[in-house]
């Protein structure tokens, strides 16, 4: 759409791949189907919809090479600060480049740096953890030499990472206990869907790939809508499904009775039911309790029970960080992100010529990032038509916009990060994004000039 534009991609790490190159914990895999998590212009061709981290890294590398982007990406280039000059009408980026500092200038900056801190995980206060004489491992920084074979392991957490680790670690560990404060919904899905196989077998690639993509676009949205309008029915249905998958010695309550309705937080996936299968063995168990303190040899719980362990894995979540940790300044004034509203979920109030590509939290992240990139490209086209060099979101104070949470889930890691994330509004282009279909409509047919000032 803008073939005459020049661009450079600054990658902070030594290799591309992001999350999937950084995380090395056992069994790391996607928690979204790869058909929608993958790039729409490079359809995922494998039958397995839940892919390993290494498979995703390979897919990213292949896509970059096939699209001729290798020479556009500069690795080991981490943006330290971004300064906008209204006088010069451009950004000055201070970049750490291979242990030296470099300066880049840009007319428009698109931040595709994700939403979590790659250098630090979310580490809630765990009393006594410093006294533990065994090994403490965080999945984000998994020790390459960690030998957990024939060891007692406790995984603290109940999210996607913990659900992934339990069946993987239990293959060789003596025993693995998943210790959770509150349960999550866990949904069993097939690794290879039979209908996908049939479509690929009898239809040409261009047709089967489109049909499969639409299937994975529609089903999650339909699921979320049903959860929203019929929470009681869904909760009862999940209770019945989960109970049937559990061994007789593990009751549904309290281990699988979340405090929230399905859809209010991300649903954990268990490919081919691996999570439930390992609970049928003597090598895996689940405990729902609160930690009183960690001792040199284990964990004391508020219930009075104790867990003896050699290794503690703190699968306690991610620490949210926007803009890759870079300092953002406009005409020398630092921008406090939490004071700003997000225009259509992608540009910050009063921050010119910059977008933040945030994906979805309830479905594939890439869907949301990709459609926001399309929105910004459309906006750049409008700028050219108007002969404008600068576009800035400005909030009209007479609108009476009321603040809301930008990310639409109630997860703990989102709540503790409210001071480092922008706000959504309750009306106009400041309203929180509703979903992929609404965003697509906005990009294709919507007015992308509301609440913007062009110069």
Secondary structure, DSSP 8 states (H G I E B T S, - for coil): --TT----EE-SSSSS-THHHH---TT-B-SS-HHHHS-TTS---SS-SS-BHHHHHHHHHHHHHHTT-GGGEETTEEEEEEEEETTTTEEEEEEEETTEEEEEEES-EEE---SB-SS-------TTGGG--SEEE-GGG--TT---TT-EEEEE--SHHHHHHHHHHTTTSSEEEEEESS---EEEE-SS-HHHHHHHHHS-HHHHHHHHHHHHHHHHHHHHHHHHH-HHHHHHHHHHHHHHHS-TTS-STTTT--SS-TTSS--EEEETTHHHHHHTSTTEEEEE--EEEEETTEEEETTS-EEE-SEEEE-----B-SGGG-EEEETTEE--GGGSBEETTTEETT-TTEEE----SSS-HHHHHHHHHHHHHHHHHHHHHHT-S-EEE---GGG----EESS----HHHHTTGGGS-EEBSSGGGB----HHHHHHHHHHS-TTTTEEE-
